[in-house]
Amino acid sequence: MDMTSGQFKKFCELVYSECGINLNDGKQQLLQARLSKRLRSTGIDSIAEYLKVLESDPHELVNFLDAISTNHTYFFRESHHFEHLMSDHLKIWCAASSSGEEPYSVAIHCLEKGFRPAIHASDISTRMLEIGQNGIYAIEKTKSMPNHLIKKYFQRGMGKWENHVRVKNEIMQMVSFQRYNLLSDPTMSREFDVIFCRNVFIYFDNVTRAQITNKLCGALKTSGYFIIGGAESLNTIDHPFKYIQPSIYRKV
């Protein structure tokens, strides 16, 4: 079933209000495809009826946001950012952790450097968080890792799990996962030494970027690092950080 322009506008407003993501006109086909899966899964017959369900069912709203979230990541993505992690960085937050590859990569890097931080991983998608908590991945997700690290920190799957790996318990125990909405949830009460928020700002407008940046700053210790994705910048917004180099900022 086709979505009307009015229905698409309502979905765009809902997504923006709930998580700050801008769905432009070029995303209507993508939204239609992912919405079709939710309609089949719930047995709902029409888009109009589904919109009403989203207004009254918080659980299905979470499932809907899961369905429209884009999650593309792999182990040791943009690993040059890890060079800024020091032995006194004992509390690290991966604030858009997707399916867990980023926080586990951070954990492995830190262990290799001789220290063991507590890593908090959060994402808006419960589906991605579940993958992270299970710690099982297609082997291709480790394509950017040297073989000796794969052997050291992963178990190879056998049988039906051939071509998969599982993160070893030593690494999994360093990472805690939590659902967290960067836009609407309150500022974290704890303070972190480093916050990663990579490859998520590209989906936000400047108003939302500024709002989230200031919220995350409130959870960062003085002199702590704020690290965003290589394709991202804070140049277009007012922010409280000192620029260090591309993607790297510091709270002063």
Buried (B, 14 or more C-beta within 10 A) or exposed (E): EEBEEEBBEBBBEBBBEBBBBEBEEEBBEEBBEBBBEBBEEBEBEEBBEBBEBBEEBEEBBBBBBBBBBBBEBBBBBBBEBBEBBEEEBBBBBBBBBBBBBBBBBBBBBBBEEEEBBBBBBBBBBBBBBEBBBEBBBEBEBBEEBEEEBBEBBBBEBEEEEEEBBBBBEEBBEBBEBEEBBBBEEEEBEEBBBBBBBBBBBEBBBEEBBBBBBBBBBEBBBEEBBBBBBEEBBBEEBEBBBEEEEEBBBBBE
